[in-house]
């Protein structure tokens, strides 16, 4: 079973445990709203581009509103079973859904004020580090200062370089990935000027 599949199942389990009205880290979305988003992404290919393309956002919103009318249990079952056979995501599920399922699982977990990081197997952390390296430049492209990501083992990647002193974020790849996806509920050590660190955490890291 791929990591994406394991995170998918864990996400459904956590969603079930906290319930449809629980908050998430996705703005004002509840767990029910997030579940509808995931179903639209995997089962409504005509609407899914609206996630990234603003001109199509209106159509996406209308489809998501319709999907949101489904019972919570039905949404969870559709997430659990994954992309249907006809979905363009089906053949690449293990790749394209690795970060999607991991990040949204943490969106549910870390909306609880008493959240704690999950210990992950070393192999999972390696996969998340590879994903972080691939997306780092896109994620930090709007940072006003230079950003370097580093693991406790000493691996480093320059995510954004505008010259001057760098802000170095050090943490497990899972934590760095979440930060790169715009989440501030993370466990990372930030080295750099106070104002520079604040600027990185406040920057738009949408991908």
C-alpha positions in Angstrom: 0.0 0.0 0.0 1.4 3.4 -1.0 1.9 6.2 1.5 -0.9 8.1 -0.3 -3.3 5.2 0.3 -2.3 5.0 4.0 -2.8 8.7 4.5 -6.2 8.5 2.7 -7.4 5.9 5.1 -6.0 7.7 8.1 -7.6 10.9 6.9 -11.0 9.2 6.7 -10.5 7.7 10.1 -9.7 11.1 11.6 -12.6 12.8 9.9 -14.9 10.2 11.2 -13.6 10.6 14.7 -13.9 14.4 14.9 -17.1 14.7 13.0 -18.4 16.8 10.1 -18.7 20.1 12.0 -15.1 20.1 13.3 -12.8 22.9 12.1 -9.9 22.5 9.7 -6.8 24.6 8.9 -8.5 25.4 5.5 -9.9 28.8 6.3 -13.5 28.6 7.3 -14.0 25.1 6.0 -15.4 22.4 8.3 -14.5 18.8 7.9 -17.6 18.3 5.9 -16.5 21.1 3.5 -13.1 19.6 3.2 -14.6 16.2 2.4 -16.7 17.8 -0.4 -13.6 19.4 -1.8 -11.8 16.1 -2.0 -14.7 14.4 -3.7 -15.0 17.2 -6.3 -11.2 17.0 -6.9 -11.3 13.3 -7.7 -14.8 12.7 -9.1 -15.7 16.0 -11.0 -12.9 16.6 -13.4 -14.7 19.4 -15.3 -14.9 21.4 -12.0 -11.6 20.5 -10.5 -9.5 23.0 -12.6 -11.3 25.8 -10.7 -9.1 24.9 -7.7 -6.2 26.6 -9.5 -7.8 28.7 -12.2 -9.7 31.7 -10.9 -11.9 32.1 -14.0 -13.3 28.7 -13.3 -13.8 29.2 -9.6 -17.5 30.1 -9.9 -18.3 26.8 -11.5 -16.2 24.9 -9.0 -18.1 26.6 -6.2 -21.5 25.6 -7.6 -20.4 22.0 -8.0 -18.9 21.9 -4.5 -22.1 23.3 -3.0 -24.1 20.6 -4.7 -21.7 17.9 -3.6 -21.8 19.3 0.0 -25.5 18.3 0.1 -24.5 14.7 0.2 -24.5 13.0 3.7 -21.1 13.1 5.4 -20.9 9.3 5.5 -21.3 9.1 1.7 -18.6 11.7 1.1 -16.2 9.7 3.4 -16.9 6.5 1.5 -16.0 8.2 -1.8 -12.8 9.5 -0.3 -11.9 6.1 1.2 -12.4 4.3 -2.1 -10.2 6.9 -4.0 -10.4 8.0 -7.6 -12.9 6.0 -9.7 -11.5 3.9 -12.6 -12.2 6.6 -15.1 -10.5 9.4 -13.2 -7.3 10.8 -14.7 -5.9 10.7 -11.1 -6.4 6.9 -10.8 -3.1 5.8 -12.6 -1.1 8.4 -10.7 -2.8 8.2 -7.3 0.4 7.2 -5.4 2.2 10.3 -6.7 -0.3 13.1 -7.0 -2.2 12.3 -3.9 0.8 11.8 -1.6 0.9 15.5 -0.5 -2.8 16.0 -0.9 -3.8 13.3 1.6 -1.0 14.0 4.0 -1.5 17.8 4.1 -5.3 17.6 4.5 -5.0 14.9 7.1 -2.9 17.3 9.1 -5.4 20.1 8.3 -7.9 18.1 10.3 -5.5 17.0 13.1 -3.9 20.3 13.7 -7.1 22.3 13.9 -7.2 20.9 17.4 -5.3 23.3 19.7 -3.7 20.4 21.5 -2.3 18.8 18.3 1.1 17.1 18.4 3.3 16.0 15.4 2.9 12.4 14.4 6.1 10.3 14.3 6.5 9.0 10.7 8.7 6.2 9.4 12.0 7.3 7.9 10.9 6.2 4.5 7.8 8.4 4.6 9.9 11.3 5.7 12.2 10.7 2.7 9.2 10.8 0.3 8.0 14.0 1.9 11.4 15.5 1.6 11.5 14.7 -2.1 8.1 16.4 -2.5 9.2 19.4 -0.5 12.3 19.9 -2.7 10.2 19.7 -5.9 7.7 22.4 -4.8 10.0 24.6 -2.6 10.7 27.3 -5.3 7.0 27.6 -6.2 5.9 27.7 -2.6 8.3 30.5 -1.5 8.4 32.5 -4.7 6.6 35.5 -3.0 8.9 35.6 0.0 10.6 39.0 0.4 13.7 37.3 1.9 15.9 34.3 1.0 14.6 31.0 2.4 16.5 27.8 3.0 14.9 24.6 4.1 17.0 22.1 6.2 16.5 18.8 7.8 18.0 17.7 11.1 20.3 15.4 9.1 21.8 18.3 7.3 20.1 18.2 3.9 19.3 21.6 2.6 17.6 23.3 -0.3 17.4 26.9 -1.2 13.7 27.6 -1.7 14.0 31.2 -2.7 17.0 33.5 -3.2 16.8 37.3 -3.3 20.2 37.8 -1.8 21.0 39.1 1.7 20.7 37.1 4.9 18.6 33.9 4.7 15.9 32.6 6.9 16.8 29.0 7.6 13.8 26.7 8.5 14.9 23.4 10.1 12.6 20.5 10.8 11.4 17.1 9.8 10.5 17.0 6.1 6.8 16.5 7.1 6.9 19.8 9.0 8.7 21.6 6.2 6.2 20.4 3.7 3.3 21.7 5.7 5.0 25.0 6.0 5.6 25.1 2.3 1.9 24.5 1.8 1.1 27.6 3.8 0.5 26.1 7.2 2.0 27.8 10.3 0.9 25.1 12.7 4.3 23.4 12.4 7.3 22.5 14.5 10.3 24.1 12.8 13.2 26.1 14.1 13.5 29.4 12.3 16.9 31.1 12.2 17.3 34.6 11.0 16.3 38.2 11.8 13.1 38.6 13.7 11.5 40.7 11.0 12.7 38.3 8.3 11.3 35.3 10.0 8.0 37.0 10.5 7.9 38.0 6.9 8.4 34.3 5.8 5.7 33.1 8.0 3.3 35.8 6.8 4.1 35.3 3.1 1.7 33.8 0.6 2.8 30.2 0.1 -0.1 29.0 -2.0 0.9 26.7 -4.7 
